[in-house]
Amino acid sequence: MRRFLVLVLLLVLGPAAAAPEPAKPLDWDQWRGPQRDGSVPGDNWPSSLDGLEPLWTVELGKGYPGAIVTEDLVFVVETVDKRTTAVRALRRADGSEAWVTRWQAGGSVPFFAAANGDWVRSTPAWDGDSLYVGDMEERVMALDGKTGEIRWTLDFPERFGTKIPDFGFASSPLVDGEALYVQAANSIVKVDRATGDVIWRSLAGSDKIQASGAFSSPVIESLAGQRQLVVQTRHTLHGVALEDGRELWSQAVPNFRGMNVLTPVFDGDRIFTSTYRNGSFLFEVSRDDDNWVVSEKWMLPGSGYMSSPVVIDGSIYLHLGNGRVSCMSLDDGEEQWRSDSFGKYWSMAWQGDKILALDEGGELVLIRADPSRFDLLDRREVAKTEAWGYLAVHGESLFVRDLESIRAFRWTAGGSGTSETEGTRNK
């Protein structure tokens, strides 16, 4: 009888009583991660970097693109030499090479920007099957994720008769459904991701040096009840209809020589952006019958530059052009605190109430997202050369793309605080 009751209980309660399997981490599949806003699912990051363990290091050609990370592979883009660009797929377990694809593609920037190099800049996008990669000559191609075979190439200057942007292709493509959105050819272009065919082109603009190309990257958001593409050109914010490329609304953004670099962030119908030397702005998008309305809610003189901000629980955390970090209230724009300087650039990922930031000097910084004070939890050097590639996070793994390598780390609670060089190996 007892065995019968136990069997009944197992049949009734078994599925509910079984411990749920932990959810698999989402692929770090595009610029700024799976939600394109730096957020990482979960809420259990450690409160220190003591458990940061180096795993492997692979030397690369120079480049600024962030890594794309899947369950098994890490994709990285590099400038091999003045005429060659490459993509490498590395096995996530040990950094060994699964495949490499190279093609002829160079690039040059104006003399006054030469300190930032002529190497590749755009972070690829991944759809689970194909990797979409852009080079400095404003070509975008689809690569087979398993083999690296080039499935199609779209040469934007050739297709639209435009010139290669003066600063190269710096914007990062966006996958949505069956489409790929690319800010190229001084415009925004919707592409069939299976074939590379152009579906529509919108917002075509000037090819002058202070207007050509794009530094920011497009984002898809629902504003005033409509899902749409939000595009920040070098002078203006736009809302664009996904189906046909119609401009829904636009908002001029004060700027210095078209230096609209960061990717905007959102809170409901509100959009935050910040431009070099010209302040920070919060705009709200609404509708009055069929008319779209954009209103400026507030403006602050503190200016961002290249570092895209994050929004957590009603506060904006922004790395400013002067190297300091500012926390601002979304509701009224009040600056809640400002930190000491942390270098020229931060790429930020966040989970729960913690922000993990990689600065261009190769230092990893962990802070608590606390609007009442700047709360520095820990900091650690993780790279010896400049690190402009966006930090990638996948489960307990971190990937740091510095100027000449990719470095993998495991980050867990506790640990021995292993030095950065231990446990690594060059490929």
C-alpha positions as CSV (number, residue, x, y, z in Angstrom):
1,M,0.0,0.0,0.0
2,R,2.8,2.4,0.9
3,R,4.5,1.7,-2.4
4,F,1.3,2.4,-4.2
5,L,0.8,5.8,-2.4
6,V,4.4,6.8,-3.2
7,L,3.9,5.9,-6.9
8,V,0.7,8.1,-6.9
9,L,2.5,11.0,-5.3
10,L,5.3,10.8,-7.8
11,L,2.9,10.7,-10.7
12,V,0.9,13.7,-9.3
13,L,3.8,15.8,-7.9
14,G,6.7,14.6,-9.9
15,P,6.8,17.3,-12.6
16,A,6.0,20.1,-10.2
17,A,8.4,18.9,-7.5
18,A,11.4,18.4,-9.9
19,A,14.0,21.2,-9.7
20,P,13.7,23.4,-12.8
21,E,16.6,23.3,-15.1
22,P,18.4,26.7,-15.2
23,A,17.6,28.7,-18.3
24,K,20.3,28.7,-21.0
25,P,22.0,32.1,-21.4
26,L,20.9,34.1,-24.4
27,D,23.4,34.5,-27.2
28,W,25.4,37.7,-27.1
29,D,24.2,38.1,-30.7
30,Q,24.6,41.8,-31.6
31,W,25.8,45.2,-30.7
32,R,25.2,45.7,-26.9
33,G,23.8,42.2,-26.4
34,P,20.5,40.3,-26.8
35,Q,18.3,43.4,-26.1
36,R,20.6,45.9,-27.7
37,D,20.7,47.9,-24.4
38,G,23.6,46.2,-22.5
39,S,21.2,44.2,-20.3
40,V,22.0,40.6,-19.3
41,P,19.2,38.3,-18.1
42,G,19.4,37.2,-14.4
43,D,20.1,38.9,-11.1
44,N,22.9,37.0,-9.5
45,W,26.2,38.7,-10.5
46,P,28.8,38.6,-7.7
47,S,29.6,41.7,-5.7
48,S,33.3,41.6,-6.5
49,L,35.7,40.5,-9.2
50,D,37.6,38.0,-6.9
51,G,36.1,35.1,-8.8
52,L,37.3,36.4,-12.2
53,E,39.3,33.6,-13.7
54,P,41.3,33.9,-17.0
55,L,40.6,31.1,-19.4
56,W,42.3,31.7,-22.7
57,T,43.7,34.5,-25.0
58,V,43.9,34.5,-28.8
59,E,46.0,37.1,-30.6
60,L,44.2,39.0,-33.4
61,G,44.7,41.7,-36.0
62,K,43.5,45.1,-34.9
63,G,39.9,46.0,-34.6
64,Y,37.1,47.6,-32.6
65,P,34.1,45.2,-33.2
66,G,32.7,43.5,-30.1
67,A,32.7,39.7,-29.9
68,I,29.6,37.7,-30.8
69,V,29.1,34.7,-28.4
70,T,27.0,31.6,-28.8
71,E,26.8,28.4,-26.7
72,D,29.7,26.9,-28.6
73,L,31.5,29.7,-30.6
74,V,32.9,33.1,-30.3
75,F,33.0,35.2,-33.5
76,V,35.6,38.0,-33.9
77,V,36.4,40.4,-36.7
78,E,39.9,41.8,-37.4
79,T,41.9,43.9,-39.9
80,V,44.7,41.5,-41.0
81,D,46.6,44.1,-43.0
82,K,45.9,47.2,-45.1
83,R,44.0,45.2,-47.7
84,T,42.6,42.3,-45.8
85,T,39.7,41.8,-43.3
86,A,38.8,38.5,-41.6
87,V,36.3,36.8,-39.4
88,R,37.3,34.0,-37.1
89,A,35.1,31.5,-35.3
90,L,36.8,30.3,-32.1
91,R,35.6,27.4,-30.0
92,R,34.4,28.8,-26.8
93,A,35.8,26.0,-24.7
94,D,39.5,26.7,-25.5
95,G,39.8,29.4,-28.1
96,S,40.9,27.0,-30.8
97,E,40.0,28.1,-34.4
98,A,36.9,26.5,-35.9
99,W,37.2,28.4,-39.2
100,V,38.5,31.7,-40.7
101,T,37.2,33.7,-43.7
102,R,39.2,36.4,-45.3
103,W,38.5,38.9,-48.1
104,Q,40.0,42.0,-49.6
105,A,38.9,45.1,-47.8
106,G,40.9,48.0,-46.5
107,G,40.0,51.5,-45.3
108,S,41.4,54.8,-44.4
109,V,40.2,57.7,-42.2
110,P,41.0,61.4,-42.4
111,F,44.4,62.4,-41.1
112,F,43.0,64.1,-38.0
113,A,41.4,60.7,-37.0
114,A,44.4,58.6,-37.8
115,A,45.2,58.1,-34.1
116,N,42.0,55.9,-34.0
117,G,43.3,53.7,-36.8
118,D,42.1,52.4,-40.1
119,W,40.9,49.1,-38.8
120,V,37.4,47.5,-38.9
121,R,34.8,49.0,-36.5
122,S,31.3,47.5,-36.9
123,T,30.1,44.8,-34.5
124,P,28.4,41.9,-36.5
125,A,24.9,40.5,-35.9
126,W,24.0,36.8,-35.5
127,D,20.6,35.1,-36.2
128,G,21.5,31.6,-35.1
129,D,22.6,30.5,-38.6
130,S,24.3,33.4,-40.4
131,L,26.7,36.0,-39.2
132,Y,26.3,39.5,-40.8
133,V,29.6,41.4,-41.0
134,G,30.4,44.9,-42.3
135,D,33.9,46.1,-43.4
136,M,35.4,49.5,-43.6
137,E,34.5,49.8,-47.4
138,E,30.8,49.6,-46.5
139,R,30.3,46.0,-47.7
140,V,28.0,43.8,-45.6
141,M,28.1,40.0,-46.1
142,A,26.3,37.0,-44.7
143,L,28.6,34.1,-43.5
144,D,27.5,30.6,-42.8
145,G,28.0,30.2,-39.0
146,K,29.2,26.6,-39.3
147,T,31.7,26.9,-42.1
148,G,32.4,30.6,-42.7
149,E,31.2,30.3,-46.3
150,I,30.1,33.7,-47.7
151,R,26.4,33.4,-48.7
152,W,26.0,36.8,-50.1
153,T,27.6,40.3,-50.2
154,L,26.0,43.7,-50.5
155,D,28.4,46.4,-51.6
156,F,26.5,49.6,-50.6
157,P,28.6,52.1,-52.5
158,E,28.3,50.0,-55.7
159,R,24.6,49.4,-55.2
160,F,23.6,53.0,-54.5
161,G,26.4,55.0,-56.2
162,T,27.5,56.5,-52.9
163,K,31.1,57.0,-51.7
164,I,32.7,55.1,-48.9
165,P,32.2,57.0,-45.7
166,D,35.1,59.1,-44.6
167,F,35.4,57.3,-41.3
168,G,34.5,53.9,-42.7
169,F,31.5,51.7,-41.8
170,A,31.1,52.1,-38.0
171,S,27.4,51.4,-37.4
172,S,26.3,47.9,-36.4
173,P,23.6,45.9,-38.3
174,L,20.4,44.8,-36.7
175,V,18.5,41.5,-37.3
176,D,14.7,41.5,-36.9
177,G,12.6,38.6,-38.2
178,E,13.5,37.9,-41.9
179,A,15.2,41.3,-42.3
180,L,18.5,42.9,-41.7
181,Y,18.6,46.7,-41.1
182,V,21.8,48.5,-42.0
183,Q,22.7,52.2,-41.5
184,A,24.7,52.6,-44.7
185,A,24.9,54.5,-48.0
186,N,24.1,57.7,-46.0
187,S,20.7,56.2,-45.3
188,I,18.9,53.2,-43.6
189,V,18.4,50.1,-45.7
190,K,16.2,47.1,-45.1
191,V,17.7,43.9,-46.5
192,D,16.3,40.4,-47.0
193,R,18.7,38.5,-44.7
194,A,18.3,35.2,-46.7
195,T,19.3,36.7,-50.1
196,G,20.9,40.1,-49.5
197,D,18.3,41.8,-51.7
198,V,17.3,45.4,-50.8
199,I,13.7,45.7,-49.7
200,W,13.7,49.5,-49.2
201,R,16.0,52.5,-48.6
202,S,15.1,55.5,-46.5
203,L,16.5,58.8,-45.1
204,A,19.0,59.2,-47.9
205,G,21.3,62.1,-47.0
206,S,24.5,64.0,-47.8
207,D,27.9,62.5,-48.5
208,K,29.7,65.5,-47.0
209,I,32.3,64.7,-44.4
210,Q,30.2,66.0,-41.4
211,A,27.1,64.1,-42.6
212,S,28.2,60.9,-44.4
213,G,28.1,57.5,-42.8
214,A,26.8,56.8,-39.3
215,F,28.4,56.3,-35.9
216,S,25.3,55.3,-34.0
217,S,23.4,52.1,-34.6
218,P,19.7,51.5,-35.3
219,V,17.3,50.1,-32.6
220,I,13.8,48.7,-32.8
221,E,11.3,50.0,-30.1
222,S,7.6,50.4,-29.5
223,L,6.8,54.1,-29.3
224,A,3.3,55.6,-28.9
225,G,1.9,52.1,-29.6
226,Q,3.8,51.4,-32.8
227,R,6.8,49.1,-33.2
228,Q,9.3,51.0,-35.3
229,L,12.9,51.5,-36.2
230,V,14.7,54.4,-34.4
231,V,17.7,55.7,-36.3
232,Q,20.1,58.4,-35.1
233,T,21.9,59.9,-38.0
234,R,24.8,62.4,-37.5
235,H,22.3,65.2,-37.0
236,T,18.8,63.9,-36.4
237,L,16.7,61.2,-34.6
238,H,14.1,59.5,-36.7
239,G,11.3,57.0,-36.3
240,V,10.9,54.8,-39.3
241,A,8.1,52.4,-40.3
242,L,9.4,48.8,-40.5
243,E,7.3,47.7,-43.3
244,D,8.1,50.4,-45.9
245,G,10.7,52.8,-44.5
246,R,8.3,55.8,-44.2
247,E,9.6,58.4,-41.8
248,L,7.1,58.7,-38.9
249,W,8.8,61.5,-37.1
250,S,12.1,63.3,-36.7
251,Q,13.9,65.4,-34.1
252,A,17.0,67.5,-34.8
253,V,19.7,66.8,-32.2
254,P,22.3,69.6,-31.5
255,N,25.7,68.3,-32.3
256,F,29.3,69.2,-33.0
257,R,30.3,68.4,-36.6
258,G,27.8,65.5,-36.7
259,M,29.3,63.7,-33.7
260,N,26.2,61.7,-32.8
261,V,28.0,58.6,-31.7
262,L,26.2,56.7,-29.0
263,T,23.2,54.5,-29.4
264,P,20.0,56.0,-27.8
265,V,18.2,54.2,-24.9
266,F,14.5,54.1,-24.1
267,D,12.1,54.1,-21.3
268,G,8.5,53.6,-22.5
269,D,7.9,56.4,-25.0
270,R,10.9,58.3,-23.9
271,I,14.3,58.4,-25.8
272,F,17.5,59.5,-24.2
273,T,20.5,60.6,-26.3
274,S,23.6,62.7,-25.7
275,T,26.1,64.3,-28.1
276,Y,29.6,65.4,-28.0
277,R,29.9,68.9,-26.5
278,N,26.2,69.6,-26.9
279,G,24.5,68.1,-23.8
280,S,22.1,65.3,-23.0
281,F,18.4,65.2,-24.0
282,L,15.3,63.3,-23.2
283,F,12.5,63.3,-25.8
284,E,9.0,61.9,-25.6
285,V,7.2,60.5,-28.6
286,S,3.4,60.7,-28.8
287,R,0.5,60.7,-31.3
288,D,-2.3,63.2,-31.8
289,D,-4.6,61.2,-34.1
290,D,-2.5,60.6,-37.2
291,N,0.2,63.1,-36.3
292,W,3.4,62.2,-34.5
293,V,4.6,64.6,-31.9
294,V,8.1,64.7,-30.4
295,S,8.6,66.9,-27.3
296,E,11.8,67.7,-25.4
297,K,11.3,66.9,-21.8
298,W,14.6,68.1,-20.5
299,M,18.2,68.9,-21.4
300,L,21.4,68.8,-19.3
301,P,24.7,70.4,-20.2
302,G,26.7,67.2,-19.3
303,S,27.7,65.5,-22.6
304,G,28.4,62.0,-23.5
305,Y,30.6,61.1,-26.5
306,M,31.2,57.5,-27.7
307,S,29.9,55.5,-24.7
308,S,26.3,54.3,-24.9
309,P,24.4,54.6,-21.6
310,V,22.2,52.2,-19.7
311,V,18.8,52.8,-18.0
312,I,18.1,51.0,-14.7
313,D,15.1,51.6,-12.5
314,G,14.4,55.2,-13.6
315,S,18.0,56.3,-13.7
316,I,20.4,56.9,-16.6
317,Y,24.1,55.9,-16.2
318,L,26.2,57.7,-18.7
319,H,30.0,57.9,-19.2
320,L,30.7,61.5,-20.2
321,G,33.1,62.9,-22.7
322,N,35.3,64.1,-19.8
323,G,35.7,60.6,-18.5
324,R,33.4,60.9,-15.5
325,V,30.3,58.8,-15.0
326,S,27.0,60.6,-14.4
327,C,23.7,59.3,-12.9
328,M,20.6,61.2,-14.0
329,S,17.0,60.9,-13.1
330,L,14.8,60.0,-16.1
331,D,11.9,61.9,-14.8
332,D,13.4,65.4,-14.4
333,G,17.0,65.2,-15.6
334,E,18.4,66.0,-12.2
335,E,22.0,64.8,-12.0
336,Q,22.1,62.6,-8.9
337,W,25.9,62.2,-8.8
338,R,29.1,62.4,-10.9
339,S,32.2,60.2,-10.4
340,D,35.9,60.8,-10.8
341,S,37.4,60.2,-14.2
342,F,37.5,56.7,-15.7
343,G,39.2,57.2,-19.0
344,K,37.9,57.9,-22.5
345,Y,35.3,55.1,-23.0
346,W,33.1,52.6,-21.2
347,S,31.2,49.6,-22.7
348,M,28.6,48.7,-20.1
349,A,26.7,45.6,-19.4
350,W,24.2,45.3,-16.5
351,Q,22.3,42.8,-14.5
352,G,19.9,43.6,-11.6
353,D,21.5,46.4,-9.7
354,K,25.1,46.0,-11.0
355,I,26.9,47.5,-13.9
356,L,30.0,45.9,-15.4
357,A,32.1,48.3,-17.5
358,L,35.2,47.9,-19.6
359,D,37.2,51.1,-20.2
360,E,39.5,51.6,-23.2
361,G,42.5,51.2,-21.0
362,G,41.7,47.6,-20.4
363,E,40.3,48.0,-16.9
364,L,37.1,46.2,-15.8
365,V,35.0,48.1,-13.4
366,L,32.1,46.8,-11.3
367,I,29.7,49.3,-9.7
368,R,26.3,49.2,-8.0
369,A,23.5,51.0,-9.8
370,D,22.6,53.2,-6.9
371,P,21.1,56.6,-7.7
372,S,22.1,58.0,-4.2
373,R,25.8,57.6,-4.6
374,F,28.6,56.3,-6.8
375,D,29.3,52.8,-5.4
376,L,32.5,51.3,-6.8
377,L,32.5,47.6,-5.9
378,D,35.7,46.4,-7.6
379,R,38.1,47.0,-10.5
380,R,40.6,44.8,-12.3
381,E,43.0,45.1,-15.2
382,V,42.0,42.6,-17.9
383,A,43.9,43.8,-21.0
384,K,47.3,45.3,-21.7
385,T,46.3,47.2,-24.9
386,E,43.4,49.5,-25.7
387,A,39.9,47.8,-25.4
388,W,37.3,49.6,-27.5
389,G,35.4,46.5,-28.5
390,Y,32.1,46.1,-26.6
391,L,32.3,43.8,-23.6
392,A,30.4,40.5,-24.2
393,V,28.7,38.5,-21.4
394,H,27.3,35.0,-21.7
395,G,26.3,33.2,-18.5
396,E,29.4,33.1,-16.3
397,S,31.7,34.0,-19.2
398,L,33.1,37.4,-20.1
399,F,34.9,38.2,-23.4
400,V,37.2,41.2,-23.7
401,R,38.1,42.2,-27.2
402,D,41.1,44.5,-26.9
403,L,42.9,46.0,-29.9
404,E,45.0,43.0,-30.7
405,S,43.4,40.0,-29.0
406,I,40.3,38.4,-27.6
407,R,40.3,37.2,-23.9
408,A,37.9,34.8,-22.2
409,F,37.2,34.8,-18.5
410,R,34.9,32.9,-16.1
411,W,33.3,35.0,-13.4
412,T,31.9,33.3,-10.3
413,A,31.3,34.2,-6.7
414,G,34.4,34.0,-4.5
415,G,37.6,32.5,-6.1
416,S,41.2,33.1,-5.5
417,G,41.6,36.3,-7.5
418,T,43.9,34.6,-10.0
419,S,46.2,37.1,-11.8
420,E,45.2,38.1,-15.3
421,T,48.1,36.3,-16.9
422,E,47.6,32.9,-15.2
423,G,45.5,30.4,-17.0
424,T,45.8,32.1,-20.4
425,R,47.6,30.8,-23.4
426,N,48.4,32.4,-26.8
427,K,47.1,30.7,-30.0
